Amino acid sequence: MTHFRPCIDLHNGRVKQIIGSSLTDTATAPHTNFVADQPAAWYAELYKNDGLRGGHVIKLGPGNDAAARAALAAYPGGLQIGGGICAANAQEWLAAGASHVIVTSAIFNPAGKLQQNVLCDLAERVGKQRLVLDLSCKRTAKGWTVAMNRWQTLTELHICPAVLDALCAYCDEFLIHAADVEGKCNGIDRELVELLGSWRGCTMTYAGGICSMDDLELIDALSGGTIDATVGSALDIFGGSGIRYATLVQREAQNRSLTH
């Protein structure tokens, strides 16, 4: 059964919804769909009060630590944290209240080559059960290639069962944004979801392009309910009009009642 995973995306200390492919290290401002009036902690408290677990806080660049800490403090043990996480600071963020740390760029060298020793060290320090690997990807000639450095740099890894099998030995979950459609509210990357849904390993959360409840149900159908989903720009609490947050909360309550 596909569950809804809430999110808090932080950019320059504020909760925003951004088209991920527009994030760069240049002075050019990213394409922003929404900037919240409420702070990150407000969203964390909302998710806590509605019993939504397993969501993530993503720090998109510098200047977001204080907001991230406030969110984790508002919902200790209920949110994962990503963005600039490495072996040196992972324990610090777990101590701040994160249930898991989400890691991408730290396990690759600057050229995008997987550093197996770094991954092993992270899993040992953090514990496999508290590590999420972000395998957000872009469509390439080889299928879907994992991208790091806020999706600006392609790595050597391509999404396939063999790669997923190898990496899930070190982590509790995967988080996978379809970077090409993320933030655009034009529908999911159906082929990617089908590929991910055909694999049966650790827990996985998909994000990217969800614009209606039909998209959420399509993910459930294509994956046999094995993939969870994050909704961003389409959600009314982020200025969207495609999906009501209250509808997702009600859906989650119904799902929980069916599984108990």
GICORWO-V428897 format. One record per residue. PSI is psi in degrees with one decimal (NA if undefined). BURIAL is + if it has 24 or more other C-alpha atoms within 12 Angstrom, else -. D_CENTER is the distance of its C-alpha to the mean C-alpha in Angstrom with 1 decimal. Layout:
PSI_BURIAL_D_CENTER ; PSI_BURIAL_D_CENTER
//
This chain:
124.1_+_18.1 ; 123.0_+_14.8 ; 151.4_+_13.4 ; 126.6_+_11.6 ; 118.5_+_8.6 ; 164.8_+_9.1 ; 157.2_+_7.4 ; 104.6_+_9.5 ; 126.1_+_9.3 ; 132.2_+_12.4 ; 121.4_+_14.9 ; 37.7_+_18.4 ; 1.2_+_18.0 ; 153.2_+_17.3 ; 123.7_+_14.7 ; 162.6_+_14.2 ; 119.4_+_12.9 ; 142.9_+_13.4 ; 111.5_+_13.9 ; -36.2_+_11.8 ; -11.7_+_14.7 ; -2.8_+_17.0 ; 123.3_+_15.6 ; 172.3_-_18.4 ; 4.3_-_20.4 ; 176.5_-_23.5 ; -9.8_-_25.0 ; 128.6_-_23.9 ; 141.4_-_21.7 ; 160.2_+_18.5 ; 113.4_-_18.8 ; 124.7_+_17.7 ; -27.9_+_17.6 ; 139.7_+_17.7 ; 123.0_+_18.6 ; 146.6_+_18.8 ; -31.6_-_22.1 ; 149.9_-_20.7 ; 170.4_+_19.2 ; -38.3_+_15.9 ; -31.1_+_18.0 ; -43.9_+_19.1 ; -39.6_+_15.8 ; -42.7_+_15.2 ; -37.6_+_18.8 ; -48.2_+_18.3 ; -38.8_+_15.5 ; -47.3_+_17.8 ; -29.9_-_20.9 ; 5.2_+_19.4 ; 27.9_+_18.4 ; 119.4_+_14.7 ; 163.3_+_13.1 ; 12.4_+_9.9 ; 174.7_+_7.8 ; 147.2_+_6.0 ; 123.0_+_8.0 ; 123.0_+_7.4 ; 110.7_+_10.9 ; 80.1_+_11.8 ; -173.0_+_15.1 ; 168.4_-_17.9 ; 16.6_-_19.3 ; -0.8_+_16.4 ; -44.2_+_17.3 ; -43.5_-_19.6 ; -39.2_+_17.3 ; -43.1_+_14.6 ; -38.8_+_17.4 ; -39.2_+_18.8 ; -45.3_+_15.7 ; -37.1_+_15.6 ; -32.4_+_19.4 ; -24.6_+_19.3 ; 66.4_+_17.2 ; 131.0_+_17.9 ; -0.7_+_16.3 ; -8.8_+_14.1 ; 148.3_+_10.9 ; 160.0_+_8.8 ; 135.4_+_9.1 ; 162.1_+_8.1 ; 98.9_+_10.3 ; 17.4_+_13.7 ; 135.8_+_13.5 ; 179.0_+_16.4 ; -32.2_+_19.1 ; -28.8_-_21.2 ; -0.9_-_19.0 ; -46.1_+_16.7 ; -33.6_+_19.4 ; -41.3_-_19.8 ; -31.5_+_16.4 ; -40.6_+_16.9 ; -26.8_-_20.3 ; -8.1_+_18.9 ; -0.6_+_17.4 ; 141.8_+_13.9 ; -34.9_+_13.7 ; 157.6_+_11.7 ; 141.5_+_10.9 ; 126.6_+_8.1 ; 136.0_+_10.3 ; -81.4_+_10.8 ; -31.5_+_14.0 ; -22.5_+_16.0 ; 2.7_+_16.7 ; 154.0_+_18.2 ; 173.3_-_21.4 ; -23.4_-_21.8 ; -2.1_-_22.9 ; 15.5_+_19.8 ; 132.2_+_21.5 ; 130.8_+_19.9 ; 95.8_-_21.6 ; -37.7_-_22.1 ; -36.2_-_23.9 ; -42.3_+_21.1 ; -44.1_+_18.7 ; -42.3_+_21.5 ; -43.2_-_22.2 ; -47.1_+_18.6 ; -36.7_+_18.7 ; -41.6_-_22.2 ; -45.1_+_21.6 ; -37.0_+_18.5 ; 127.6_+_19.3 ; -37.0_+_17.5 ; -5.7_+_16.6 ; 15.7_+_14.6 ; 130.1_+_12.7 ; 130.5_+_9.2 ; 124.2_+_9.4 ; 112.2_+_7.0 ; 35.9_+_9.2 ; 142.1_+_8.2 ; 163.1_+_11.7 ; 148.1_+_14.6 ; 129.9_-_17.6 ; -177.8_-_20.6 ; -21.8_-_24.0 ; 7.9_-_22.8 ; -104.1_-_20.2 ; 124.2_+_16.6 ; 130.0_+_16.3 ; 135.0_+_13.5 ; 141.1_+_13.3 ; -174.6_+_13.1 ; 55.2_+_14.4 ; 41.1_+_12.1 ; 17.2_+_12.6 ; -24.1_+_16.3 ; 124.1_+_17.5 ; 141.9_+_17.6 ; -175.8_+_18.0 ; -7.4_+_20.4 ; 136.5_+_18.0 ; 137.6_+_17.9 ; 116.9_+_16.0 ; 162.9_+_18.7 ; -38.5_-_19.7 ; -42.3_-_21.5 ; -43.2_-_18.6 ; -41.9_+_16.3 ; -45.1_-_19.4 ; -42.0_-_20.0 ; -30.3_+_16.7 ; -11.9_+_16.1 ; -16.0_+_19.2 ; -4.3_+_17.5 ; 168.4_+_14.4 ; -34.1_+_13.5 ; 163.9_+_10.3 ; 142.9_+_8.3 ; 123.7_+_4.8 ; 108.3_+_6.3 ; 133.5_+_6.4 ; 93.6_+_10.2 ; -28.5_+_11.1 ; -26.7_+_14.5 ; -7.0_+_13.9 ; 130.6_+_10.9 ; -3.5_+_12.5 ; -12.4_+_15.8 ; 38.4_+_16.2 ; 16.5_-_18.3 ; 159.7_+_17.0 ; 165.7_+_14.7 ; 91.8_+_15.3 ; -42.4_+_17.5 ; -38.1_-_18.7 ; -44.0_+_15.4 ; -40.9_+_14.6 ; -43.3_+_18.2 ; -48.4_+_17.8 ; -39.4_+_14.8 ; -20.2_+_16.7 ; -13.0_-_19.8 ; 138.4_+_18.5 ; 97.8_-_19.0 ; -122.3_+_17.5 ; 173.0_+_14.9 ; 143.6_+_12.3 ; 139.1_+_9.5 ; 128.9_+_6.8 ; 142.9_+_7.2 ; 145.3_+_6.5 ; 109.9_+_9.5 ; -3.9_+_13.0 ; 123.8_+_13.3 ; -5.3_+_16.5 ; 168.3_+_18.4 ; -28.9_+_18.8 ; -37.7_-_20.3 ; -41.0_+_17.1 ; -43.6_+_15.5 ; -29.9_+_18.7 ; -40.7_+_18.7 ; -43.3_+_15.5 ; -44.1_+_17.3 ; -45.0_-_20.4 ; -30.0_+_19.3 ; -0.5_+_17.5 ; 26.7_-_20.0 ; 11.6_+_17.6 ; -12.0_+_15.8 ; 129.3_+_12.3 ; 170.5_+_10.4 ; 144.8_+_8.9 ; 135.7_+_7.1 ; 130.9_+_9.9 ; -96.2_+_10.3 ; -23.1_+_13.6 ; -12.8_+_15.6 ; 139.9_+_15.5 ; -29.8_-_18.8 ; -8.2_+_17.6 ; 26.3_+_16.0 ; 2.2_-_19.2 ; 171.5_+_18.6 ; -1.5_-_21.2 ; -32.9_+_19.8 ; 134.2_+_18.4 ; 131.9_-_19.8 ; -41.5_+_17.6 ; -33.1_-_20.7 ; -40.5_-_20.7 ; -38.9_+_17.3 ; -43.4_+_18.5 ; -40.9_-_21.7 ; -42.3_+_20.1 ; -40.2_+_18.3 ; -40.3_-_21.6 ; -41.4_-_23.4 ; -42.6_-_21.2 ; -37.4_-_21.7 ; -29.8_-_25.4 ; -24.3_-_25.6 ; 2.5_-_24.2 ; NA_-_26.5
//
